[in-house]
């Protein structure tokens, strides 16, 4: 199961409610997607077409990454973040929980 809701606060509450009911989350990864070695993905992650996730980046649970996103090395993306299309998340950047980019 995945949740694709634009409002991160609503999405995180829904994730918490569903997890408490033992829901099983899956990651949806659209081809073509480039995921480097040592990338850590949480559960319930949605990757739209053409993202690039660079080495040692960390993607939290319930994150939605739209098309043509570049997550640079060592970046940390918190839980339930929505990243809009055509965006570059810089290296060593930390995005906190529930952000919309």
Helices and strands as residue ranges (DSSP letters): H 8-20, E 28-29, E 34-35, E 40-41, E 46-47, E 52-53, E 58-59, E 64-65, E 69-71, E 76-77, E 82-83, E 87-89, E 94-95
